[in-house]
């Protein structure tokens, strides 16, 4: 299954490592350092033209990518489990 992150960007749900709320997690020095390192190495993609609300870490074939999106982490979580919820009905 795929998860739409905004604009024309979708990722495979099995490649998603974590979904974080940007406002709450960017307070930490560790998170700031991780995002700064990812940006320096060209692994951060901003898929938002609006104020970013969350970021998604994906890992595909050993390559880590960070997507910054305007969609809230709660909405992304709901979307990522949508098919699981339907299959349990």
N, CA, C and O atoms as CSV, one atom per row, in Angstrom:
chain,resi,resn,atom,element,x,y,z
A,1,UNK,N,N,0.831,-1.173,0.000
A,1,UNK,CA,C,0.000,0.000,0.000
A,1,UNK,C,C,0.887,1.252,0.000
A,1,UNK,O,O,2.050,1.208,0.400
A,2,UNK,N,N,0.327,2.329,-0.443
A,2,UNK,CA,C,1.050,3.590,-0.528
A,2,UNK,C,C,0.407,4.637,0.371
A,2,UNK,O,O,-0.788,4.578,0.663
A,3,UNK,N,N,1.220,5.594,0.802
A,3,UNK,CA,C,0.746,6.689,1.630
A,3,UNK,C,C,1.055,8.002,0.918
A,3,UNK,O,O,2.200,8.264,0.550
A,4,UNK,N,N,0.021,8.826,0.727
A,4,UNK,CA,C,0.182,10.134,0.088
A,4,UNK,C,C,0.679,11.135,1.123
A,4,UNK,O,O,0.052,11.317,2.167
A,5,UNK,N,N,1.810,11.787,0.834
A,5,UNK,CA,C,2.426,12.727,1.773
A,5,UNK,C,C,2.168,14.190,1.434
A,5,UNK,O,O,2.490,15.078,2.223
A,6,UNK,N,N,1.597,14.438,0.285
A,6,UNK,CA,C,1.354,15.811,-0.135
A,6,UNK,C,C,1.937,16.043,-1.506
A,6,UNK,O,O,2.835,15.328,-1.951
A,7,UNK,N,N,1.404,17.069,-2.177
A,7,UNK,CA,C,1.792,17.390,-3.549
A,7,UNK,C,C,1.679,16.121,-4.397
A,7,UNK,O,O,0.616,15.500,-4.418
A,8,UNK,N,N,2.715,15.729,-5.077
A,8,UNK,CA,C,2.693,14.530,-5.920
A,8,UNK,C,C,3.576,13.438,-5.337
A,8,UNK,O,O,4.204,12.689,-6.085
A,9,UNK,N,N,3.634,13.337,-4.014
A,9,UNK,CA,C,4.551,12.409,-3.374
A,9,UNK,C,C,3.802,11.304,-2.636
A,9,UNK,O,O,2.951,11.567,-1.785
A,10,UNK,N,N,4.136,10.069,-2.980
A,10,UNK,CA,C,3.617,8.903,-2.274
A,10,UNK,C,C,4.792,7.997,-1.929
A,10,UNK,O,O,5.786,7.955,-2.654
A,11,UNK,N,N,4.674,7.273,-0.816
A,11,UNK,CA,C,5.705,6.318,-0.414
A,11,UNK,C,C,5.023,4.998,-0.074
A,11,UNK,O,O,3.850,4.964,0.297
A,12,UNK,N,N,5.778,3.919,-0.208
A,12,UNK,CA,C,5.256,2.616,0.185
A,12,UNK,C,C,5.185,2.559,1.709
A,12,UNK,O,O,6.122,2.971,2.392
A,13,UNK,N,N,4.089,2.056,2.233
A,13,UNK,CA,C,3.934,2.010,3.687
A,13,UNK,C,C,4.945,1.079,4.343
A,13,UNK,O,O,5.315,1.294,5.497
A,14,UNK,N,N,5.399,0.051,3.634
A,14,UNK,CA,C,6.383,-0.844,4.241
A,14,UNK,C,C,7.777,-0.227,4.307
A,14,UNK,O,O,8.670,-0.805,4.927
A,15,UNK,N,N,7.985,0.928,3.684
A,15,UNK,CA,C,9.266,1.635,3.763
A,15,UNK,C,C,9.277,2.682,4.874
A,15,UNK,O,O,10.330,3.238,5.186
A,16,UNK,N,N,8.121,2.956,5.472
A,16,UNK,CA,C,8.029,3.974,6.519
A,16,UNK,C,C,8.605,3.433,7.815
A,16,UNK,O,O,8.199,2.379,8.304
A,17,UNK,N,N,9.554,4.171,8.357
A,17,UNK,CA,C,10.174,3.818,9.632
A,17,UNK,C,C,9.444,4.527,10.770
A,17,UNK,O,O,9.170,3.924,11.808
A,18,UNK,N,N,9.127,5.816,10.572
A,18,UNK,CA,C,8.480,6.594,11.632
A,18,UNK,C,C,7.790,7.817,11.046
A,18,UNK,O,O,8.166,8.327,9.991
A,19,UNK,N,N,6.767,8.271,11.767
A,19,UNK,CA,C,6.059,9.502,11.442
A,19,UNK,C,C,6.115,10.364,12.702
A,19,UNK,O,O,5.703,9.928,13.777
A,20,UNK,N,N,6.628,11.591,12.566
A,20,UNK,CA,C,6.809,12.469,13.716
A,20,UNK,C,C,6.079,13.790,13.539
A,20,UNK,O,O,5.988,14.319,12.432
A,21,UNK,N,N,5.557,14.319,14.648
A,21,UNK,CA,C,5.015,15.668,14.678
A,21,UNK,C,C,6.203,16.627,14.737
A,21,UNK,O,O,7.036,16.524,15.637
A,22,UNK,N,N,6.286,17.536,13.806
A,22,UNK,CA,C,7.451,18.422,13.694
A,22,UNK,C,C,7.575,19.364,14.888
A,22,UNK,O,O,8.678,19.590,15.386
A,23,UNK,N,N,6.461,19.913,15.348
A,23,UNK,CA,C,6.509,20.882,16.442
A,23,UNK,C,C,6.986,20.246,17.745
A,23,UNK,O,O,7.788,20.841,18.465
A,24,UNK,N,N,6.509,19.063,18.052
A,24,UNK,CA,C,6.862,18.424,19.329
A,24,UNK,C,C,8.245,17.794,19.322
A,24,UNK,O,O,8.928,17.813,20.345
A,25,UNK,N,N,8.668,17.244,18.216
A,25,UNK,CA,C,9.939,16.521,18.205
A,25,UNK,C,C,11.139,17.385,17.857
A,25,UNK,O,O,12.267,17.023,18.191
A,26,UNK,N,N,10.931,18.508,17.199
A,26,UNK,CA,C,12.076,19.332,16.793
A,26,UNK,C,C,12.666,20.118,17.956
A,26,UNK,O,O,13.636,20.853,17.771
A,27,UNK,N,N,12.105,19.980,19.137
A,27,UNK,CA,C,12.664,20.621,20.331
A,27,UNK,C,C,13.942,19.920,20.770
A,27,UNK,O,O,14.856,20.553,21.298
A,28,UNK,N,N,14.001,18.624,20.552
A,28,UNK,CA,C,15.136,17.805,20.986
A,28,UNK,C,C,16.396,18.101,20.174
A,28,UNK,O,O,16.334,18.276,18.957
A,29,UNK,N,N,17.536,18.153,20.859
A,29,UNK,CA,C,18.816,18.350,20.178
A,29,UNK,C,C,19.120,17.186,19.237
A,29,UNK,O,O,19.674,17.381,18.155
A,30,UNK,N,N,18.757,15.991,19.655
A,30,UNK,CA,C,19.021,14.803,18.838
A,30,UNK,C,C,18.248,14.876,17.526
A,30,UNK,O,O,18.794,14.598,16.459
A,31,UNK,N,N,16.974,15.251,17.613
A,31,UNK,CA,C,16.153,15.365,16.404
A,31,UNK,C,C,16.671,16.472,15.502
A,31,UNK,O,O,16.758,16.298,14.287
A,32,UNK,N,N,17.016,17.613,16.092
A,32,UNK,CA,C,17.569,18.717,15.301
A,32,UNK,C,C,18.841,18.276,14.588
A,32,UNK,O,O,19.039,18.585,13.413
A,33,UNK,N,N,19.694,17.559,15.295
A,33,UNK,CA,C,20.939,17.070,14.693
A,33,UNK,C,C,20.675,16.083,13.576
A,33,UNK,O,O,21.315,16.142,12.526
A,34,UNK,N,N,19.727,15.167,13.798
A,34,UNK,CA,C,19.372,14.191,12.765
A,34,UNK,C,C,18.871,14.884,11.504
A,34,UNK,O,O,19.303,14.561,10.397
A,35,UNK,N,N,17.957,15.839,11.676
A,35,UNK,CA,C,17.407,16.555,10.520
A,35,UNK,C,C,18.471,17.395,9.818
A,35,UNK,O,O,18.482,17.481,8.590
A,36,UNK,N,N,19.360,18.014,10.587
A,36,UNK,CA,C,20.441,18.813,9.991
A,36,UNK,C,C,21.383,17.925,9.179
A,36,UNK,O,O,21.771,18.283,8.067
A,37,UNK,N,N,21.749,16.775,9.728
A,37,UNK,CA,C,22.625,15.840,9.002
A,37,UNK,C,C,21.960,15.315,7.739
A,37,UNK,O,O,22.598,15.200,6.692
A,38,UNK,N,N,20.675,14.998,7.842
A,38,UNK,CA,C,19.942,14.501,6.672
A,38,UNK,C,C,19.868,15.582,5.589
A,38,UNK,O,O,19.997,15.291,4.400
A,39,UNK,N,N,19.659,16.822,6.013
A,39,UNK,CA,C,19.590,17.925,5.050
A,39,UNK,C,C,20.938,18.142,4.360
A,39,UNK,O,O,20.992,18.344,3.146
A,40,UNK,N,N,22.020,18.102,5.130
A,40,UNK,CA,C,23.360,18.295,4.566
A,40,UNK,C,C,23.699,17.223,3.536
A,40,UNK,O,O,24.377,17.494,2.545
A,41,UNK,N,N,23.223,16.011,3.779
A,41,UNK,CA,C,23.525,14.920,2.848
A,41,UNK,C,C,22.482,14.784,1.736
A,41,UNK,O,O,22.532,13.834,0.955
A,42,UNK,N,N,21.544,15.722,1.661
A,42,UNK,CA,C,20.585,15.736,0.557
A,42,UNK,C,C,19.490,14.679,0.652
A,42,UNK,O,O,18.947,14.254,-0.367
A,43,UNK,N,N,19.168,14.257,1.863
A,43,UNK,CA,C,18.148,13.222,2.041
A,43,UNK,C,C,16.814,13.777,2.536
A,43,UNK,O,O,15.921,13.001,2.874
A,44,UNK,N,N,16.658,15.091,2.586
A,44,UNK,CA,C,15.407,15.699,3.037
A,44,UNK,C,C,14.680,16.287,1.840
A,44,UNK,O,O,15.258,17.018,1.035
A,45,UNK,N,N,13.393,15.951,1.739
A,45,UNK,CA,C,12.552,16.456,0.664
A,45,UNK,C,C,11.335,17.122,1.277
A,45,UNK,O,O,10.567,16.491,2.003
A,46,UNK,N,N,11.166,18.399,0.978
A,46,UNK,CA,C,10.018,19.144,1.464
A,46,UNK,C,C,8.907,19.009,0.434
A,46,UNK,O,O,9.029,19.517,-0.680
A,47,UNK,N,N,7.831,18.333,0.794
A,47,UNK,CA,C,6.726,18.107,-0.138
A,47,UNK,C,C,5.549,19.007,0.219
A,47,UNK,O,O,4.394,18.655,-0.023
A,48,UNK,N,N,5.845,20.160,0.791
A,48,UNK,CA,C,4.816,21.083,1.238
A,48,UNK,C,C,5.119,22.494,0.777
A,48,UNK,O,O,6.263,22.948,0.817
A,49,UNK,N,N,4.082,23.175,0.342
A,49,UNK,CA,C,4.212,24.607,0.056
A,49,UNK,C,C,3.668,25.417,1.226
A,49,UNK,O,O,3.787,26.642,1.252
A,50,UNK,N,N,3.071,24.725,2.193
A,50,UNK,CA,C,2.491,25.360,3.358
A,50,UNK,C,C,3.387,25.128,4.573
A,50,UNK,O,O,4.469,24.552,4.462
A,51,UNK,N,N,2.918,25.585,5.730
A,51,UNK,CA,C,3.642,25.392,6.979
A,51,UNK,C,C,3.747,23.895,7.273
A,51,UNK,O,O,2.720,23.223,7.364
A,52,UNK,N,N,4.955,23.357,7.422
A,52,UNK,CA,C,5.104,21.921,7.675
A,52,UNK,C,C,4.605,21.537,9.060
A,52,UNK,O,O,4.777,22.274,10.031
A,53,UNK,N,N,3.977,20.352,9.127
A,53,UNK,CA,C,3.438,19.874,10.395
A,53,UNK,C,C,4.108,18.595,10.868
A,53,UNK,O,O,4.121,18.313,12.067
A,54,UNK,N,N,4.662,17.819,9.951
A,54,UNK,CA,C,5.250,16.547,10.351
A,54,UNK,C,C,6.360,16.147,9.396
A,54,UNK,O,O,6.540,16.736,8.330
A,55,UNK,N,N,7.101,15.122,9.815
A,55,UNK,CA,C,8.084,14.548,8.904
A,55,UNK,C,C,8.028,13.035,8.995
A,55,UNK,O,O,7.723,12.462,10.041
A,56,UNK,N,N,8.331,12.404,7.869
A,56,UNK,CA,C,8.247,10.957,7.734
A,56,UNK,C,C,9.630,10.442,7.359
A,56,UNK,O,O,10.253,10.933,6.418
A,57,UNK,N,N,10.101,9.453,8.100
A,57,UNK,CA,C,11.386,8.831,7.797
A,57,UNK,C,C,11.113,7.514,7.088
A,57,UNK,O,O,10.367,6.669,7.583
A,58,UNK,N,N,11.729,7.352,5.921
A,58,UNK,CA,C,11.562,6.135,5.133
A,58,UNK,C,C,12.929,5.500,4.892
A,58,UNK,O,O,13.948,6.188,4.829
A,59,UNK,N,N,12.930,4.186,4.761
A,59,UNK,CA,C,14.162,3.455,4.470
A,59,UNK,C,C,13.867,2.477,3.348
A,59,UNK,O,O,13.035,1.581,3.486
A,60,UNK,N,N,14.564,2.664,2.233
A,60,UNK,CA,C,14.406,1.796,1.080
A,60,UNK,C,C,15.780,1.343,0.614
A,60,UNK,O,O,16.619,2.151,0.215
A,61,UNK,N,N,15.990,0.045,0.672
A,61,UNK,CA,C,17.257,-0.543,0.228
A,61,UNK,C,C,18.450,0.064,0.959
A,61,UNK,O,O,19.494,0.316,0.356
A,62,UNK,N,N,18.290,0.299,2.262
A,62,UNK,CA,C,19.377,0.837,3.072
A,62,UNK,C,C,19.569,2.333,2.966
A,62,UNK,O,O,20.477,2.876,3.595
A,63,UNK,N,N,18.747,3.016,2.192
A,63,UNK,CA,C,18.856,4.461,2.030
A,63,UNK,C,C,17.730,5.140,2.812
A,63,UNK,O,O,16.551,4.870,2.584
A,64,UNK,N,N,18.109,6.020,3.731
A,64,UNK,CA,C,17.130,6.730,4.548
A,64,UNK,C,C,16.772,8.059,3.895
A,64,UNK,O,O,17.647,8.808,3.460
A,65,UNK,N,N,15.471,8.339,3.835
A,65,UNK,CA,C,14.965,9.578,3.256
A,65,UNK,C,C,13.986,10.203,4.234
A,65,UNK,O,O,13.204,9.499,4.873
A,66,UNK,N,N,14.026,11.530,4.351
A,66,UNK,CA,C,13.123,12.258,5.231
A,66,UNK,C,C,12.229,13.144,4.367
A,66,UNK,O,O,12.713,13.918,3.541
A,67,UNK,N,N,10.926,13.018,4.569
A,67,UNK,CA,C,9.951,13.845,3.859
A,67,UNK,C,C,9.288,14.777,4.860
A,67,UNK,O,O,8.784,14.333,5.892
A,68,UNK,N,N,9.288,16.068,4.554
A,68,UNK,CA,C,8.629,17.059,5.393
A,68,UNK,C,C,7.313,17.421,4.710
A,68,UNK,O,O,7.294,17.771,3.530
A,69,UNK,N,N,6.215,17.335,5.459
A,69,UNK,CA,C,4.897,17.510,4.861
A,69,UNK,C,C,3.992,18.410,5.704
A,69,UNK,O,O,4.202,18.576,6.906
A,70,UNK,N,N,2.991,18.978,5.056
A,70,UNK,CA,C,2.028,19.832,5.748
A,70,UNK,C,C,0.910,19.021,6.383
A,70,UNK,O,O,0.084,19.584,7.101
A,71,UNK,N,N,0.858,17.731,6.145
A,71,UNK,CA,C,-0.181,16.870,6.699
A,71,UNK,C,C,0.220,16.463,8.118
A,71,UNK,O,O,1.372,16.109,8.370
A,72,UNK,N,N,-0.730,16.517,9.028
A,72,UNK,CA,C,-0.418,16.210,10.431
A,72,UNK,C,C,-0.044,14.739,10.606
A,72,UNK,O,O,-0.437,13.881,9.815
A,73,UNK,N,N,0.713,14.475,11.646
A,73,UNK,CA,C,1.138,13.105,11.928
A,73,UNK,C,C,-0.066,12.219,12.241
A,73,UNK,O,O,-0.068,11.041,11.885
A,74,UNK,N,N,-1.083,12.760,12.898
A,74,UNK,CA,C,-2.290,11.989,13.205
A,74,UNK,C,C,-3.017,11.569,11.929
A,74,UNK,O,O,-3.476,10.432,11.820
A,75,UNK,N,N,-3.122,12.474,10.975
A,75,UNK,CA,C,-3.778,12.147,9.709
A,75,UNK,C,C,-2.976,11.116,8.934
A,75,UNK,O,O,-3.550,10.192,8.357
A,76,UNK,N,N,-1.665,11.260,8.912
A,76,UNK,CA,C,-0.821,10.279,8.215
A,76,UNK,C,C,-0.944,8.906,8.858
A,76,UNK,O,O,-0.988,7.892,8.161
A,77,UNK,N,N,-1.000,8.872,10.181
A,77,UNK,CA,C,-1.154,7.590,10.886
A,77,UNK,C,C,-2.478,6.939,10.511
A,77,UNK,O,O,-2.527,5.738,10.243
A,78,UNK,N,N,-3.551,7.727,10.491
A,78,UNK,CA,C,-4.861,7.192,10.107
A,78,UNK,C,C,-4.830,6.659,8.683
A,78,UNK,O,O,-5.334,5.570,8.410
A,79,UNK,N,N,-4.241,7.425,7.783
A,79,UNK,CA,C,-4.164,6.994,6.380
A,79,UNK,C,C,-3.349,5.718,6.220
A,79,UNK,O,O,-3.700,4.851,5.420
A,80,UNK,N,N,-2.267,5.601,6.974
A,80,UNK,CA,C,-1.395,4.442,6.822
A,80,UNK,C,C,-2.051,3.158,7.311
A,80,UNK,O,O,-1.695,2.073,6.849
A,81,UNK,N,N,-3.002,3.259,8.239
A,81,UNK,CA,C,-3.678,2.076,8.744
A,81,UNK,C,C,-5.052,1.856,8.157
A,81,UNK,O,O,-5.782,0.971,8.602
A,82,UNK,N,N,-5.415,2.647,7.164
A,82,UNK,CA,C,-6.753,2.601,6.576
A,82,UNK,C,C,-7.126,1.208,6.090
A,82,UNK,O,O,-8.201,0.716,6.430
A,83,UNK,N,N,-6.288,0.570,5.319
A,83,UNK,CA,C,-6.609,-0.740,4.772
A,83,UNK,C,C,-6.609,-1.816,5.866
A,83,UNK,O,O,-7.379,-2.774,5.786
A,84,UNK,N,N,-5.765,-1.669,6.874
A,84,UNK,CA,C,-5.753,-2.628,7.979
A,84,UNK,C,C,-7.097,-2.595,8.707
A,84,UNK,O,O,-7.639,-3.638,9.071
A,85,UNK,N,N,-7.631,-1.386,8.916
A,85,UNK,CA,C,-8.907,-1.266,9.592
A,85,UNK,C,C,-10.038,-1.896,8.775
A,85,UNK,O,O,-10.932,-2.530,9.336
A,86,UNK,N,N,-10.000,-1.725,7.478
A,86,UNK,CA,C,-11.044,-2.284,6.621
A,86,UNK,C,C,-10.973,-3.808,6.626
A,86,UNK,O,O,-12.012,-4.467,6.666
A,87,UNK,N,N,-9.794,-4.371,6.587
A,87,UNK,CA,C,-9.644,-5.826,6.522
A,87,UNK,C,C,-10.076,-6.507,7.817
A,87,UNK,O,O,-10.353,-7.707,7.819
A,88,UNK,N,N,-10.136,-5.752,8.926
A,88,UNK,CA,C,-10.565,-6.322,10.200
A,88,UNK,C,C,-12.080,-6.307,10.381
A,88,UNK,O,O,-12.586,-6.837,11.371
A,89,UNK,N,N,-12.799,-5.718,9.454
A,89,UNK,CA,C,-14.266,-5.618,9.571
A,89,UNK,C,C,-14.898,-6.919,9.166
A,89,UNK,O,O,-16.122,-7.045,9.193
